[in-house]
């Protein structure tokens, strides 16, 4: 949030890299005037800044090349924003893709991703998920015995040798929202450390499965470096034990989790610092355990796509509760961004058609859903608004469209990719017809049937 006295030009810490205020006093992203994008594509609108997305991919790859003296692969945790255009861009930037469902896998394949660099996660993979993973030849991250037993059977039946990583609950605590912590021992994800020796024993006797390494992920939107420093020694210890069982391990996957700036108060480490910390931890642990450096894999989601996304809304009704609060309502809310209501997440917004107006008024931005908790931003300073103004919320690239719903039968927004003054539609706005597309009205419920 900008302080009430400052002129709210785009905040470089939070806004996409190409954001600026143009000659009309409007927010511009990727060389495109944001209010004009809304006129052209409708409201609300997800806007993706291609430069910011590609830059994040390059920073990750560059940092691993600089800080890790052996092979590395960055894979995009596509749960953060799985869509053809995004998967295609990260693939073109040389990243692999992490998928957690048949739908995410299908999208990645349709986007042209290389199946050799796709990793399939999940704590309850269906038979269909696993068959599809084997058919496309992607790497499977086994989460539990059910995965391993089903895979062993399927691999034998299909006479294939799937590449499999073992996900372990690392027992590392971190400070983030309870719902997005995964590394603590009381977690639904991964094998409990107690089970791992039996898993290695099983793998050493199951020739159809090609066990290639170890995986762990500790949580999301993490600002501390220490948990990521600690993950190296934990993973390397298990890696070395696997080698001692005769397994031909060659890969170590450290997960994702780096946080991003949603507000001025947020202070995450840089991508470079995060990568260096992870790499130093792994290199040091390998030296101590006397194992040669494995291929290192990291799977960030939020820190790749979070900051490239902006959601533009149109301001509608205002309600003043005297001496309490002023609500301004926008034409979207919890159905296009469920993070505030789910995790009490904070965001930063600007009035995109009044960028040169000072942030003079304290308001609470409400969504349009029939739910009191549908509040996008609470008590923030903005330029004075009137109906028809365009509100731009920064940092909505991760886990917004990915978790969007049709609550209240509200159609999901369109998305446009912007770069060098040009915009391209990458997600069509849902129509009213789309909303009833999968409904079926039995004859007995129609007039004719009455
Ligand atoms: N790898 C695994 C196994 C994961 O479960 C996740 C995220 C990631 C990588 C990527 O983590 P990231 O780099 O994005 O932090 N919906 C929540 C976030 C859930 C994260 C789920 N797993 C939110 O909106 O904050």
Boltz pocket constraint, residues with backbone or C-beta under 6 A from the ligand:
constraints:
  - pocket:
      binder: B
      contacts: [[A, 77], [A, 79], [A, 80], [A, 98], [A, 121], [A, 179], [A, 180], [A, 182], [A, 217], [A, 219], [A, 220], [A, 221], [A, 255], [A, 256], [A, 257], [A, 258], [A, 299], [A, 300], [A, 301], [A, 302], [A, 303], [A, 339], [A, 343], [A, 398], [A, 399], [A, 403]]
      max_distance: 6.0
